[in-house]
Amino acid sequence: MIKERDKNISRRFKRLCFILLLFPVFLFSQESEPDKILFVGNSFTYFWNMPQMVEAMAKDQGVPLTTAQSTVGGSNLEQHWKEEKDTRTQDLLKNEEWDYVVLQDHSMSTIDAPERFSTYATRLIDLVKEKGATPLLSMTWAYDSNPLMQKTIGPAYLELGIETGVKVVPVGSIFMAAQEARPELNLYFDDKHPSYIGSYLIALIYYKYFTGRSVMKIPNRLTTEDTDGDKLYLNFILPETGAFLRQLVEEFDMETFKEAH
């Protein structure tokens, strides 16, 4: 019974990998490691300290990488552009220097407001380029109650990436691959937000993207320091869960993509 289950998981995983091979996302192909990364988005980005986890992973591996965020719960890129809902994106882009700026729109934007998604993502992309940074599009994932959403979300991000010449990090596609392979992991906190496991997976994806390094030695416990210099734990992952997630991300290495072709 267990062997048959493992075979089914393997078949689903290979099929999902093949699907991702069709997407021109150029994942995990950075030529050099960035120093400063700004994440622009909402609760999909900040849940469970995801940007801080990326920085903690880098620090653990001796990589000089810092992250910051401009995130407001429920916000979309139009609101970031128009400085609504107390967003700080315009100020951060105009008054600080960044290597990369990650743009993540509201989870329903590609479905309910595709024109808004395209318009304001493009405006922010142009501004990021104008300020000398490299913009990235962060693909979101479908809700737990409706995995079919990904059929709209994924292509919308990829098409905009082609139109603007911007790389897309297919977080949503990898998130859904993990969900299909291991549904018992509870990657969702509720119907849409990532659980602490889901956010750990997302952080792994970004660490891999920005450094190009293996994730296999990333620890299951991630720490930082509070304002008093005391250790602060960001996340705890069971060893077997961490092993699966790290292997999943590692399997999406660009060299693996090339060999599969």
FENVENLIN-V17645 format. One record per residue. PHI is phi in degrees with one decimal (none if undefined). OMEGA is omega in whole degrees, 0 to 359 (none if undefined). BURIAL is + if it has 9 or more other C-alpha atoms within 8 Angstrom, else -. Layout:
BEGIN
phi=PHI omega=OMEGA burial=BURIAL
phi=PHI omega=OMEGA burial=BURIAL
END
This chain:
BEGIN
phi=none omega=181 burial=-
phi=-66.5 omega=181 burial=-
phi=-63.8 omega=179 burial=-
phi=-64.3 omega=178 burial=-
phi=-62.7 omega=180 burial=-
phi=-63.8 omega=178 burial=-
phi=-65.4 omega=179 burial=-
phi=-63.9 omega=178 burial=-
phi=-61.2 omega=181 burial=+
phi=-62.4 omega=180 burial=+
phi=-64.2 omega=179 burial=-
phi=-64.3 omega=181 burial=+
phi=-63.0 omega=180 burial=+
phi=-63.5 omega=180 burial=-
phi=-64.4 omega=180 burial=-
phi=-68.8 omega=176 burial=+
phi=-61.4 omega=181 burial=+
phi=-62.2 omega=179 burial=-
phi=-60.1 omega=181 burial=-
phi=-66.2 omega=179 burial=-
phi=-62.4 omega=181 burial=-
phi=-77.7 omega=185 burial=-
phi=-93.7 omega=182 burial=-
phi=-81.5 omega=186 burial=-
phi=-97.4 omega=180 burial=+
phi=51.5 omega=182 burial=-
phi=-73.0 omega=174 burial=+
phi=63.0 omega=183 burial=+
phi=-130.7 omega=181 burial=-
phi=-69.9 omega=180 burial=+
phi=-82.6 omega=179 burial=-
phi=-146.7 omega=183 burial=-
phi=-86.1 omega=180 burial=+
phi=-76.7 omega=178 burial=+
phi=-100.8 omega=186 burial=+
phi=-127.1 omega=181 burial=+
phi=-126.6 omega=175 burial=+
phi=-109.6 omega=175 burial=+
phi=-97.9 omega=178 burial=+
phi=-111.3 omega=181 burial=+
phi=176.0 omega=183 burial=+
phi=-144.4 omega=184 burial=+
phi=-66.2 omega=176 burial=+
phi=-61.9 omega=179 burial=+
phi=-85.7 omega=190 burial=+
phi=-87.5 omega=181 burial=+
phi=-55.5 omega=177 burial=+
phi=57.5 omega=172 burial=+
phi=61.2 omega=184 burial=+
phi=-55.4 omega=179 burial=+
phi=-59.2 omega=178 burial=+
phi=-65.9 omega=177 burial=+
phi=-65.9 omega=177 burial=+
phi=-59.4 omega=180 burial=+
phi=-65.0 omega=180 burial=+
phi=-65.4 omega=176 burial=+
phi=-60.9 omega=180 burial=+
phi=-63.1 omega=180 burial=+
phi=-61.3 omega=180 burial=+
phi=-61.3 omega=182 burial=-
phi=-96.2 omega=177 burial=-
phi=74.6 omega=180 burial=-
phi=-103.3 omega=180 burial=-
phi=-77.5 omega=183 burial=-
phi=-140.2 omega=178 burial=+
phi=-123.4 omega=179 burial=-
phi=-124.5 omega=173 burial=+
phi=-142.8 omega=182 burial=+
phi=-143.1 omega=169 burial=+
phi=-123.2 omega=187 burial=+
phi=-134.0 omega=175 burial=+
phi=-136.2 omega=182 burial=+
phi=-53.6 omega=177 burial=-
phi=76.5 omega=184 burial=-
phi=-80.7 omega=174 burial=+
phi=-119.8 omega=185 burial=+
phi=-69.5 omega=174 burial=+
phi=-62.8 omega=180 burial=+
phi=-67.7 omega=174 burial=+
phi=-65.8 omega=181 burial=+
phi=-68.3 omega=184 burial=+
phi=-89.1 omega=179 burial=-
phi=60.3 omega=177 burial=+
phi=-94.6 omega=178 burial=-
phi=56.3 omega=179 burial=-
phi=62.5 omega=175 burial=-
phi=-71.2 omega=183 burial=+
phi=-116.7 omega=189 burial=+
phi=-61.1 omega=180 burial=+
phi=-58.0 omega=180 burial=+
phi=-62.7 omega=181 burial=-
phi=-66.4 omega=180 burial=+
phi=-71.7 omega=185 burial=+
phi=-83.5 omega=188 burial=-
phi=-115.4 omega=176 burial=-
phi=-133.4 omega=180 burial=-
phi=-99.5 omega=181 burial=+
phi=-133.7 omega=173 burial=+
phi=-85.6 omega=179 burial=+
phi=-133.6 omega=174 burial=+
phi=-125.9 omega=183 burial=+
phi=-95.6 omega=183 burial=+
phi=-107.8 omega=179 burial=+
phi=-125.9 omega=183 burial=+
phi=-86.8 omega=177 burial=+
phi=-58.9 omega=186 burial=+
phi=-61.6 omega=181 burial=+
phi=-103.1 omega=186 burial=-
phi=-61.7 omega=182 burial=+
phi=-66.4 omega=182 burial=+
phi=-95.9 omega=185 burial=+
phi=-91.7 omega=184 burial=-
phi=-144.4 omega=183 burial=+
phi=-61.4 omega=179 burial=+
phi=-68.1 omega=177 burial=-
phi=-62.0 omega=178 burial=+
phi=-55.6 omega=182 burial=+
phi=-65.3 omega=184 burial=+
phi=-63.0 omega=188 burial=-
phi=-83.9 omega=172 burial=+
phi=-65.3 omega=180 burial=+
phi=-64.9 omega=179 burial=+
phi=-63.4 omega=179 burial=+
phi=-68.4 omega=177 burial=+
phi=-58.9 omega=180 burial=+
phi=-61.7 omega=180 burial=-
phi=-67.1 omega=179 burial=+
phi=-60.1 omega=179 burial=+
phi=-63.9 omega=179 burial=+
phi=-59.5 omega=181 burial=-
phi=-87.0 omega=174 burial=+
phi=86.9 omega=178 burial=+
phi=-103.7 omega=178 burial=+
phi=-103.3 omega=178 burial=+
phi=-82.0 omega=174 burial=+
phi=-133.4 omega=174 burial=+
phi=-101.3 omega=180 burial=+
phi=-104.2 omega=181 burial=+
phi=-67.7 omega=178 burial=+
phi=-86.6 omega=185 burial=+
phi=-122.0 omega=180 burial=+
phi=-75.1 omega=176 burial=+
phi=-72.5 omega=180 burial=+
phi=-60.7 omega=182 burial=+
phi=-77.9 omega=182 burial=-
phi=-149.8 omega=179 burial=-
phi=-59.3 omega=181 burial=+
phi=-65.9 omega=176 burial=-
phi=-56.5 omega=185 burial=+
phi=-64.2 omega=179 burial=+
phi=-66.0 omega=176 burial=-
phi=-95.9 omega=184 burial=+
phi=-61.8 omega=184 burial=+
phi=-57.3 omega=181 burial=+
phi=-59.6 omega=181 burial=-
phi=-62.8 omega=178 burial=+
phi=-66.3 omega=182 burial=+
phi=-66.5 omega=178 burial=+
phi=-64.7 omega=179 burial=-
phi=-66.7 omega=177 burial=+
phi=-60.2 omega=178 burial=+
phi=-66.5 omega=182 burial=+
phi=-62.7 omega=185 burial=-
phi=-99.4 omega=182 burial=-
phi=71.4 omega=183 burial=-
phi=-112.1 omega=179 burial=+
phi=-72.8 omega=179 burial=+
phi=-111.6 omega=173 burial=+
phi=-91.9 omega=188 burial=+
phi=-80.6 omega=179 burial=+
phi=-54.5 omega=182 burial=+
phi=-61.1 omega=181 burial=+
phi=-65.2 omega=180 burial=+
phi=-71.1 omega=176 burial=+
phi=-58.7 omega=181 burial=+
phi=-69.6 omega=176 burial=+
phi=-63.1 omega=179 burial=+
phi=-65.5 omega=181 burial=+
phi=-64.1 omega=181 burial=+
phi=-71.9 omega=182 burial=+
phi=-71.4 omega=184 burial=+
phi=-136.4 omega=183 burial=-
phi=-61.4 omega=181 burial=+
phi=-75.5 omega=183 burial=-
phi=-74.6 omega=182 burial=-
phi=59.2 omega=178 burial=+
phi=-69.5 omega=181 burial=+
phi=-102.1 omega=172 burial=+
phi=-79.8 omega=175 burial=+
phi=-138.6 omega=182 burial=-
phi=-76.6 omega=186 burial=-
phi=-136.7 omega=184 burial=+
phi=-75.6 omega=178 burial=+
phi=-74.3 omega=171 burial=+
phi=-76.6 omega=177 burial=+
phi=-61.8 omega=176 burial=+
phi=-71.2 omega=179 burial=+
phi=-61.4 omega=180 burial=+
phi=-68.9 omega=175 burial=+
phi=-61.8 omega=177 burial=+
phi=-60.3 omega=180 burial=+
phi=-61.2 omega=179 burial=+
phi=-62.6 omega=177 burial=+
phi=-59.1 omega=181 burial=+
phi=-59.6 omega=182 burial=+
phi=-72.3 omega=175 burial=+
phi=-59.1 omega=179 burial=+
phi=-63.2 omega=182 burial=+
phi=-62.6 omega=187 burial=+
phi=-76.3 omega=182 burial=+
phi=-104.1 omega=185 burial=+
phi=71.9 omega=184 burial=+
phi=-92.6 omega=176 burial=-
phi=-64.2 omega=176 burial=-
phi=-99.4 omega=190 burial=+
phi=-65.4 omega=180 burial=-
phi=-103.1 omega=176 burial=-
phi=-65.4 omega=183 burial=+
phi=-72.6 omega=177 burial=-
phi=-78.3 omega=176 burial=+
phi=-112.9 omega=181 burial=+
phi=-111.6 omega=183 burial=+
phi=-128.8 omega=171 burial=+
phi=-142.5 omega=178 burial=+
phi=-125.4 omega=176 burial=+
phi=-83.4 omega=184 burial=-
phi=-64.9 omega=178 burial=-
phi=-94.2 omega=180 burial=-
phi=84.2 omega=179 burial=-
phi=-85.9 omega=181 burial=-
phi=-65.4 omega=179 burial=-
phi=-126.9 omega=181 burial=-
phi=-85.9 omega=181 burial=+
phi=-89.9 omega=186 burial=+
phi=-162.9 omega=174 burial=+
phi=-126.1 omega=178 burial=-
phi=-123.8 omega=176 burial=+
phi=-62.0 omega=183 burial=-
phi=-53.2 omega=182 burial=-
phi=-69.1 omega=177 burial=-
phi=-70.5 omega=178 burial=+
phi=-60.1 omega=180 burial=+
phi=-61.7 omega=179 burial=+
phi=-64.5 omega=183 burial=-
phi=-65.3 omega=179 burial=+
phi=-66.5 omega=178 burial=+
phi=-65.2 omega=179 burial=+
phi=-57.1 omega=181 burial=+
phi=-67.5 omega=180 burial=+
phi=-63.0 omega=181 burial=+
phi=-67.5 omega=179 burial=-
phi=-92.8 omega=176 burial=+
phi=-63.2 omega=183 burial=+
phi=-59.6 omega=179 burial=+
phi=-62.9 omega=176 burial=-
phi=-65.0 omega=177 burial=+
phi=-59.1 omega=183 burial=+
phi=-63.8 omega=180 burial=-
phi=-63.5 omega=181 burial=-
phi=-65.8 omega=177 burial=-
phi=-74.6 omega=none burial=-
END
